[in-house]
Amino acid sequence: MTERFIVGITGASGTIYGVRLLQALLACSCEIHLIVSDMGAKVASHDLCLPEEGIENALASLAAGGSAPGRIMLHNNRDMFAPVASGSFQVRGMAVIPCSMKTMAAVASGYTSGLLERAADVTLKERRTLVLVPRETPLSRVHLKNMLAAQEAGAIILPASPAFYHHPETVDDLVDFVVERVMDTLGVPMPRARRWGTQGRKG
Ligand SMILES: Cc1cc2nc3c(=O)[nH]c(=O)nc-3n(C[C@H](O)[C@H](O)[C@H](O)COP(=O)(O)O)c2cc1C
């Protein structure tokens, strides 16, 4: 059976992490429901030097390597009637990547002002895997408390914090290290993921 996941992209810098996760999930034949927050669209446009108009489609087609993003379903963040707003819609899990401190606060408090936050809230209440990939530095006490609250509620906090023991040579190497850990956490391990103690793949 095809695995189904929700991917949320918020307004933290590092849209590329989200795009590479979409690529990795597509490569594993997963069905993806993509939600981009309003600020996620603006920051994606800035980070990747793409027009803001139609950015969700552009991200999906970037992930699909320029071809039709067949298994990526796009949802408007204001569409609270979307299937992913309900726990009765079966998904394996959700990743918010990158995850802003604002969305982290929403997850920690259960205050859902858009579809992305609602989907994360539903993922928690259904006790499905929710991976949050924060990107902020330095972290305030408020950020840290929200991360702890989200973790205590069941989320997995997986910071965009690549290691260097695999001798990265490119930005993609650094990004993919984080994406491989997200894939592991979602339970869809990549066959060629770099792992300590194995040869792993290079590049
Ligand atoms: C260029 C740019 C980069 C940003 N980077 C970050 C970031 O790395 N982490 C973060 O928490 N917020 C960052 N922000 C601020 C968020 O976009 C802002 O808090 C926004 O309200 C998040 O909304 P969202 O979580 O609904 O996407 C950035 C804003 C801009 C304009």
The ligand as an ORCA input file, in Angstrom:
! r2SCAN-3c Opt
* xyz 0 1
  C      13.584     35.958      5.214
  C      12.973     35.462      6.498
  C      13.563     34.409      7.178
  C      13.009     33.923      8.356
  N      13.624     32.890      8.982
  C      13.087     32.408     10.120
  C      13.710     31.283     10.746
  O      14.725     30.752     10.296
  N      13.109     30.786     11.853
  C      11.952     31.318     12.369
  O      11.447     30.794     13.362
  N      11.351     32.391     11.785
  C      11.887     32.943     10.678
  N      11.290     34.006     10.070
  C      10.087     34.593     10.675
  C       8.812     33.821     10.304
  O       8.620     33.843      8.903
  C       7.607     34.451     11.020
  O       7.685     34.210     12.405
  C       6.271     33.947     10.498
  O       5.233     34.529     11.262
  C       6.146     32.442     10.530
  O       4.849     32.089     10.123
  P       4.476     30.564      9.782
  O       4.988     29.724     10.885
  O       2.977     30.581      9.724
  O       5.074     30.250      8.459
  C      11.834     34.515      8.883
  C      11.236     35.578      8.192
  C      11.807     36.059      7.032
  C      11.144     37.214      6.321
*
